[in-house]
Amino acid sequence: MALINAIVSKALGKPVSPGDIVVVDIDAVYAQDGTAPLVIDVVEKELGLKKKIAIDKAYFFIDHSSPAPHVAAATVHKEMRRFAKEYGVKLFDVGYGISHQVVVEEGLVRPGMIAVGADSHTPTIGAIGVYATGVGSTDAAIAMMFGKLWLKIPETVKVILYGSLPVGVMSKDIALYLVGEVKTDGMLGKAAEFRGSTLKELSIDSRMTLTNMCTEMSAESAIIPVDDVARRWLVERGYEIFRNINWNDEEGYVDEIPVEVSKLEPLVAAPPDVDNVKSVDEVSNNEVDQVFIGSCTNGRLEDIEVAARILHNKRVKEGVRCIVAPASRRIYVEVLNRGYIDILIEAGCVIAPPTCGPCVGAHMGLLAAGEIAVATTNRNFPGRMGHRESKVYLASPAVAAASAIEGRVADPRKYLS
């Protein structure tokens, strides 16, 4: 059976099939400052419960409007701190990092777990073999209070990656290619499971980009099996598999999508939607006002590393703002230790704290009317990063860094060959 079916079957002690509605023990549940307020309201006002909740399973993250850009956000953060203290929720406060990154690197989720998050990009954590799905704040509140939740088992689409990535092409380009092929509703009600020979070349950083972007295809979840790459990553951090299954079983798919990655080139998602995918060359005449490298999609170590490689001994073009935000405090420390921050600052970049930042259009880089940005984020609908008349091109960190140098949407291959 497909991996998600196998994980739930193992947890329940009986086989499940797509379409089944089951009540399962939730191994991890979290919410962020955009969704936690409703979680708090459900628990205290709707349910009227006063008890410690699912200790060691429940987490709050202040990552979206962080640090607080206005009094309303500060008030939300204050309420989250109070609730976390009273109810036993583990709180990751301002500066710790973006939820999906932190739960993985801190070992709060491990292979074989069933996790839910009050955030649509929760499937990101499926990169390490977790069945993860986004839920509404009410469901997250129930999971936090009782440690259980109902789930409908999705059908699984097998995405087969084969070949080697060419120079200047990253996993973001694979993700954009997929979104362009299946469109924003192409996996509605389904889950994506990644397979194929290319996986052995993709780090956990790269895999998290793939699973993150499956949300833009309307996938309920996304998952990648535990292989040698994942096992090495786990061993290096002292983490163990939580619930082991047959990770090599490749059965039970409703459809298959083959992707020959060796034929890919640097891509962008042009406004006004993420499935408007084009080659860099098709849009290279578009000048940009801002570049953002970060978010839960591409704020990881290898993302900042490639940006530093491209920007080394170069300058961000005059008149262009380039904002770089590590996805977590751990990543921030690592890029500091490796000297990447020095390179980026000397190139003219602005370094933001670990936060979602400009991605959600809350602060730290909003766009004015008519301004154009290249961003490594996952959404570019009108108004996403500021004024409704601004425009956002989604791209890999390599494309973003090259665009910062040239002041237009640019091909990174000349800087990496």
C-alpha positions in Angstrom: 0.0 0.0 0.0 1.0 3.6 -0.3 3.1 5.1 2.5 0.3 7.1 4.1 -2.0 4.1 4.1 0.8 2.0 5.7 1.5 4.6 8.4 -2.1 4.8 9.5 -2.6 1.1 9.2 0.4 0.5 11.5 -1.0 3.1 14.0 -4.4 1.5 14.1 -3.4 -2.1 13.9 -5.7 -2.7 10.9 -5.5 -2.0 7.2 -7.1 1.2 5.8 -7.9 2.2 2.2 -8.4 5.5 0.5 -11.7 7.1 1.4 -11.8 5.5 4.8 -12.6 7.9 7.7 -10.7 6.9 10.8 -10.0 8.3 14.3 -6.3 8.2 15.0 -3.9 9.2 17.8 -2.1 12.4 16.7 1.6 12.3 17.4 2.2 16.0 16.9 -0.1 19.1 16.5 0.8 22.7 16.1 -0.5 26.2 15.3 1.0 29.6 14.5 0.1 33.1 15.3 -2.3 33.4 12.4 -4.3 30.3 13.5 -3.6 29.9 17.2 -6.1 32.6 18.3 -9.0 30.5 17.0 -7.5 27.4 18.7 -7.6 29.4 21.9 -11.2 30.5 21.3 -12.4 27.0 20.6 -10.8 25.6 23.7 -11.8 28.3 26.1 -15.1 29.7 24.7 -16.6 26.9 22.7 -15.5 23.8 24.6 -15.1 25.6 27.9 -12.3 23.2 28.9 -9.8 23.8 31.6 -7.2 21.0 31.6 -3.7 20.3 30.5 -3.7 19.3 26.9 -1.7 16.7 24.8 1.6 17.3 26.6 4.7 16.6 24.4 2.5 16.7 21.3 1.2 20.3 21.1 3.2 23.3 20.0 2.6 27.0 19.3 4.8 29.0 16.9 5.1 32.8 16.7 6.5 32.9 13.2 4.2 34.9 10.8 4.0 38.4 12.2 7.2 38.0 14.1 8.6 40.2 15.7 5.2 41.9 16.2 4.8 44.7 13.5 1.8 46.3 15.2 -0.2 46.3 18.5 -2.8 43.8 17.2 -0.1 41.2 16.5 1.6 41.9 19.9 -1.8 41.2 21.6 -2.1 37.9 19.8 1.4 36.9 20.8 0.6 37.8 24.4 -2.5 35.6 24.4 -0.5 32.7 22.9 2.1 33.0 25.7 -0.6 33.0 28.3 -2.5 30.0 26.9 0.7 28.0 26.4 1.7 28.5 30.0 -1.8 27.7 31.4 -2.4 24.6 29.2 1.0 23.1 28.8 1.6 23.9 25.2 5.3 24.1 24.1 5.8 27.6 22.8 8.4 28.6 20.2 8.5 32.4 20.6 9.8 35.2 18.4 13.0 34.4 16.6 12.9 30.6 17.0 11.9 30.1 13.4 9.1 28.9 11.1 7.0 26.1 12.4 7.5 23.5 9.6 11.3 23.9 9.7 11.5 23.8 13.5 9.4 20.8 14.1 11.7 18.8 11.7 15.1 20.0 12.9 14.1 19.8 16.6 13.0 16.2 16.2 9.4 17.0 17.3 8.3 15.0 14.3 9.9 11.8 13.2 9.4 9.2 10.4 6.1 7.3 10.7 4.3 9.9 12.8 0.9 11.3 12.1 1.0 15.1 12.5 -1.5 17.9 11.9 -0.9 21.6 11.8 -3.2 24.6 11.6 -1.3 25.8 8.5 -1.8 24.7 4.9 1.9 24.0 4.4 2.1 21.3 7.1 2.7 18.7 4.4 6.3 20.1 4.3 7.3 17.8 7.1 6.4 14.7 5.0 9.9 15.1 3.6 11.1 12.8 6.4 8.4 10.2 6.1 5.7 11.8 8.3 2.0 11.7 7.4 1.3 15.4 7.8 -1.7 17.4 6.8 -3.1 20.9 7.3 -6.3 21.3 9.3 -8.5 24.1 10.5 -8.0 25.7 13.9 -11.0 23.8 15.3 -9.6 20.5 14.4 -6.2 21.5 15.7 -7.9 22.5 19.0 -9.6 19.1 19.2 -6.3 17.3 18.5 -4.5 19.4 21.2 -7.2 18.7 23.8 -7.8 15.0 23.2 -4.7 13.8 21.3 -7.0 12.3 18.6 -8.6 13.4 15.4 -10.6 12.0 12.5 -8.9 11.9 9.1 -10.0 10.8 5.7 -7.4 8.6 4.0 -6.5 10.3 0.7 -5.7 8.6 -2.6 -2.0 8.8 -3.4 -0.4 10.0 -6.7 3.1 8.6 -7.3 5.6 11.3 -8.5 8.6 9.6 -10.1 11.8 11.7 -10.4 14.6 10.4 -12.5 17.8 11.8 -13.9 20.2 14.3 -12.4 19.6 18.0 -11.8 21.5 20.2 -14.3 23.7 23.1 -13.0 21.5 26.0 -11.8 18.4 23.8 -11.4 17.1 23.2 -7.9 14.3 21.2 -6.3 12.2 24.4 -6.5 12.3 24.1 -10.2 11.0 20.5 -10.0 8.2 21.7 -7.8 7.3 24.6 -10.1 7.4 22.2 -13.1 4.9 19.9 -11.3 2.6 22.8 -10.4 2.7 24.0 -14.0 1.8 20.5 -15.2 -1.0 19.6 -12.9 -2.3 23.1 -12.0 -3.4 24.4 -8.7 -6.3 21.9 -8.3 -4.5 18.9 -9.9 -4.2 17.0 -6.6 -7.3 18.1 -4.9 -8.2 15.5 -2.2 -5.1 13.5 -3.0 -1.6 13.0 -1.6 1.7 13.0 -3.4 4.4 10.4 -2.8 7.8 11.0 -4.3 9.9 8.2 -5.7 12.6 7.7 -8.2 16.4 7.7 -8.7 16.7 11.5 -8.3 15.9 11.2 -4.6 19.3 9.9 -3.8 20.7 13.3 -5.0 18.2 15.4 -3.0 19.0 16.5 0.6 16.4 16.9 3.2 16.5 20.6 2.5 15.6 20.0 -1.1 12.9 17.4 -0.2 11.2 19.8 2.1 10.8 22.3 -0.8 9.1 19.5 -2.9 6.6 18.5 -0.2 6.0 22.2 0.7 5.0 23.1 -2.8 2.5 20.2 -3.1 0.1 22.4 -1.2 0.0 24.7 -4.2 -1.4 21.7 -6.2 -4.2 21.3 -3.5 -2.6 18.1 -2.2 -3.9 17.0 1.2 -0.5 15.7 2.0 2.9 14.8 0.6 5.5 12.3 1.7 8.9 10.9 0.8 10.1 7.5 2.0 12.9 7.0 4.5 16.0 6.0 2.4 19.8 6.2 2.9 19.8 10.0 2.6 17.1 10.3 5.3 18.7 7.7 7.6 22.1 9.6 7.5 20.2 12.8 8.3 18.5 11.2 11.3 21.7 9.6 12.6 23.6 12.8 12.4 21.0 14.4 14.7 20.4 11.5 17.0 16.8 11.0 15.9 15.1 7.7 15.4 12.3 6.4 13.3 9.1 6.6 15.4 6.9 4.1 13.5 8.7 1.9 10.9 7.0 0.6 7.9 8.1 -0.9 4.6 9.5 2.3 3.0 10.3 0.4 -0.2 6.7 -0.7 -0.9 5.6 1.0 -4.1 1.9 0.0 -4.5 -1.5 1.4 -4.1 -1.3 4.6 -6.3 -4.3 6.1 -8.1 -2.0 7.8 -10.7 1.7 8.3 -11.6 3.5 11.4 -12.8 7.0 10.9 -14.3 9.4 13.8 -14.3 12.8 13.7 -16.1 14.6 16.3 -14.1 17.7 16.3 -16.3 15.6 18.1 -18.9 14.5 20.9 -16.6 15.8 24.5 -16.7 15.4 27.3 -14.2 11.7 28.2 -14.0 9.6 30.9 -12.4 5.9 31.1 -11.6 4.8 34.4 -13.1 1.9 36.5 -11.6 -0.9 36.2 -11.0 -0.8 32.5 -10.0 1.6 29.8 -9.0 0.7 27.5 -12.0 1.6 30.2 -14.5 5.0 28.6 -14.9 7.6 29.9 -17.5 11.3 29.5 -18.2 13.5 32.3 -16.9 14.3 33.3 -20.4 10.6 34.0 -21.2 10.4 36.7 -18.5 14.0 37.9 -18.3 13.0 41.4 -19.5 11.0 42.1 -16.3 12.9 44.4 -14.0 12.5 43.9 -10.2 12.4 46.1 -7.2 12.8 43.5 -4.5 14.2 40.0 -4.0 13.2 37.8 -1.1 15.1 34.6 -0.2 13.5 32.7 2.7 10.2 31.3 3.9 9.2 27.7 4.7 9.8 26.9 1.1 13.4 28.1 0.6 14.9 29.5 3.8 17.1 26.5 4.6 20.9 26.1 4.7 21.4 25.0 1.1 19.2 27.8 -0.1 21.2 30.5 1.6 24.4 28.7 0.6 23.6 28.9 -3.1 22.6 32.6 -2.8 26.0 33.3 -1.1 27.9 31.4 -3.8 26.2 33.6 -6.5 26.5 36.9 -4.6 30.1 36.3 -3.5 32.2 39.3 -4.5 29.2 40.8 -6.3 26.7 43.5 -5.5 22.9 43.7 -5.4 22.0 46.1 -8.1 21.4 49.7 -7.0 17.7 50.4 -6.5 17.0 46.7 -5.7 16.3 45.5 -2.1 17.4 42.0 -1.4 16.0 40.5 1.9 17.3 37.2 3.2 15.5 35.4 6.1 16.8 32.1 7.5 13.9 29.7 8.3 15.1 29.0 11.9 17.6 30.1 14.6 19.6 27.0 14.0 20.0 27.8 10.3 20.8 31.4 11.2 23.7 30.3 13.5 25.0 27.9 10.9 25.1 30.4 8.0 26.8 32.8 10.4 29.4 30.2 11.2 30.0 29.5 7.6 30.4 33.1 6.7 27.4 33.3 4.4 25.9 36.2 6.3 29.1 38.2 5.8 29.0 37.6 2.0 25.4 38.6 1.8 25.7 41.7 3.8 28.8 42.8 1.8 26.8 42.2 -1.3 24.1 44.6 -0.1 21.5 42.2 1.3 19.3 42.9 4.3 19.3 40.0 6.8 16.0 39.4 8.6 15.4 37.3 11.7 14.0 33.8 11.4 10.4 34.6 10.4 7.9 34.2 7.6 8.5 37.9 6.9 7.4 39.2 3.5 5.9 35.9 2.4 2.6 36.5 4.2 2.4 40.2 3.4 2.5 41.1 7.1 5.8 43.0 7.4 9.5 43.2 6.6 9.3 43.9 2.9 5.8 44.7 1.7 5.4 45.8 -1.9 3.9 49.1 -3.1 1.6 49.4 -6.0 3.4 48.6 -9.3 6.4 47.0 -7.6 7.8 43.7 -8.8 9.5 41.0 -6.6 11.3 37.8 -7.2 10.6 35.5 -4.2 11.5 32.0 -3.1 8.1 31.7 -1.5 5.2 29.5 -2.5 2.3 31.9 -3.4 2.0 34.9 -5.8 -1.6 35.8 -6.0 -2.5 39.5 -6.2 -1.8 41.2 -2.8 0.1 38.3 -1.3 3.2 40.4 -0.5 1.6 43.8 -0.3 -0.4 46.0 -2.6 -2.8 44.2 -5.0 -1.2 45.9 -7.9 2.3 44.6 -7.1 3.6 41.5 -8.8 5.5 38.5 -7.5 7.6 36.0 -9.5 8.3 32.7 -7.6 11.7 31.2 -8.2 14.5 29.2 -6.7 17.2 30.8 -4.5 19.6 30.6 -7.4 17.3 32.6 -9.7 16.5 35.0 -6.9 20.2 35.7 -6.2 21.0 36.2 -9.9 18.0 38.5 -10.2 19.3 40.6 -7.3 22.5 41.2 -9.1 21.0 42.0 -12.5 17.9 43.9 -11.3 15.7 41.7 -13.5 14.5 38.1 -13.6 17.8 36.4 -14.3 19.2 33.0 -15.2 21.6 31.8 -12.5 23.5 29.3 -14.6 26.1 31.8 -15.8 27.1 32.3 -12.1 27.3 28.6 -11.2 28.9 27.0 -14.2 
